[in-house]
Amino acid sequence: MNYKPEPIDTSNVTLSAEHQKLTELLAKNIHELWVQQRFAEGWEYGRQQDDIRKNHPCLVPYEELPDTEKQSHRLTVLGIIKTLLALGYRIEGNNTTFQNSASVEDQDIALVLETLKSSSELNLSSLLALKRETIKLQPRTPEIYQVIGDAILQLGEPLMAYDVLTEGLKHWSNNLRLQQLLALSLARSGATQPANSLLVKLLESGHSDEETLGLLARTHKDLWIQATDSEERTRQLGLAASRYEQAYQCSGSVWTGINAATMAMLMGQEDHARKLARAVRQQCLQQLKPDSERRSDEYWLLATLGEAALILREWTEAQDWYAQAVQVGERRFGDLSSSRRNATLLVQYLEGGSERIKQWFPVPRVVVFSGHMIDQRSRPTPRFPPSLESKVYQAIRDRLYQLDARLGYASAACGSDILFLEAILELKGEAHILLPYDREQFTKDAVDITPDGNWVERFDRVTQKATKVIVASNHQQQEGEVLYEYTNRLLHGLAKMRAEQLDTEVIPLAVWNGKPSNDPGGTASAIKHWQQWGDEVEVIDLESILEHESLNLSMGGEERLDEGAIASGSTPGTPAPEFSRQILALLFADVVKYSHLTEEQLFPFMQHFLGAVADLIARSVYQPMMRNTWGDALYFVFSDVQQAGHCALELCDFIQSTDWSAKGLPKDLSLRIALHAGPVYRHINPITGHTDYIGTHVSHTARIEPIAPPGKVYASQAFAAIAASEGVSDFTCDYVGQTPLAKEYGTFPTYHVRRRQLYFSEQ
């Protein structure tokens, strides 16, 4: 047969909590209708199916059905609902469904949970929609947060999972499972120290269960990888091995068992490693279902069998088990990355290289994108005329397929950006969008600029289907090209952060005509920035496509503000030289409880505290371009994030290590320090005559400082992204969640800046 099924594509359909409830209701109803029909035909319950006697074991209430039968009904219903939504239909209902229930919300949550636990059909957009609706429902148990957080972790989004789990912990602060999942989200996002500290606290409070011990062992494995001192590496590897072994002995779980075997192998205890691997393999084979009944929840059994085969040096068997794991774990990027990491460690130990792992575990690459906009009709010389749209789209799609890139970061201007996002979504990938400024103005400036192509509708579609849409700055202003330069740098950093989380590569991709430009913010500028930091850029040659089409060069095109990108819808005037805009790093600091100082302490404060800060800055190799103070507040401006980060940490260490009581000041004198990076205006202050920096990004930095804990350095997502883009390795930016900023400024992702530690000790 040459028949090839081609079902309607539903991969990008977003399912709400209402759809999940409906799925479970309809699954139950399908069963009720089937049983009713069977009873009408004379069938009866029987332990074995007998078509002659008309006996069937499933003629029981839905709640008593085997899980496999329930799941079959759910998948059928879920497929129908997703198909209807993909075809443009709406599913509407009323509020009468549960009117006779004593607890409407509890029933709602129970139905959503039942479907969530058994469904492999949910994408990230659906899970985030469920998270938003869950908060509205105000569940009475923490289970919904546990399930959604765990599912988002499986899809490889630890920062999003962290936010879900943190929300749950606001209501159930002592819930063990929420704390364990929070630690896992921290570990997978690279925040090893906070993860380790949280798990040590759980252990000290009496939680010596398998999950806590296993996760603690995982952090020691991370610390072993990070350590550079040979003695410390040996110590951390030993701690990881002992904790995994301890967890396995108390639970007999295949998860901690296979990790104990892997750690033993890496420590050179090969006989013990093989003994553990054989025992774990036998356990997995006993638990594994036949191929015909295999589901995504058996991913870890299959991956564990692959790891056991590696330890036993059974290469062909390992490849086969891993291939089955990859098949059932499709799009579970977080889990695939975790399995690939262990497999890589083993193969490097056994063979000295890890090339075969790249073939066995094709975790998709992350791609950051930039490209030319579509030509407007008024453009005198064609660059990207509308007639090339299909050719460029196919070239983008083909390149993404060749690169195995499924996680895309881009803006959303008409032309190359939207074509890239459409291609990512068609390939069932994730689209992450960064707009330079507010959506409405951006649509006017960069999307709705030509009557050809239906770009506004397509813009709305890709932003709706995107995993996340971020706005870099609040408003478009003069020198708009700086905002596009800022956007390009943030996109690069966010893509690198995601690639690091998944242990995969980031690939810069551009649709470019090959012509250099000195204008900031456009495609040529993005390519120059990528190459500056050592990236090899994949280029789709727009000029070659144009030449191949043999277009009439006299036809009209777009009058775009050249490579300065999507620039401004209005024609900005040329700012005065003393009032220019550039991307800089900003530091705000404030003394905790300054208002509590007595009148007699104000002079010692000025002399000893501010004087000491001034001396520290004067001695530091990390010099600010500008420094200012208002009472107890410090405001510094730096040329780059690396200098700002180091200066903030130096300042923090100095304040914490000084005995202020000896100087007549409160002994617990401390600073809150905030860091941000963004476009700011440089001007000459007309009152002081000194250089100053102002703008909305200065205000943003000032709103971070009040929420920073005393003695800590907090930073914005923009600061963390630019640090990642520029390859800063001396300090880390550990995610601390979506944090409401001061003065009702809004809620934003926030990071804790700390020096990169070579290791952390278990208490």
Order of alpha helices (4+ residues) and beta strands (2+ residues): alpha-beta-beta-alpha-alpha-alpha-alpha-alpha-alpha-alpha-alpha-alpha-alpha-alpha-alpha-alpha-alpha-alpha-beta-alpha-beta-alpha-beta-alpha-alpha-beta-alpha-beta-alpha-beta-alpha-beta-alpha-alpha-beta-beta-alpha-beta-beta-alpha-beta-alpha-beta-beta
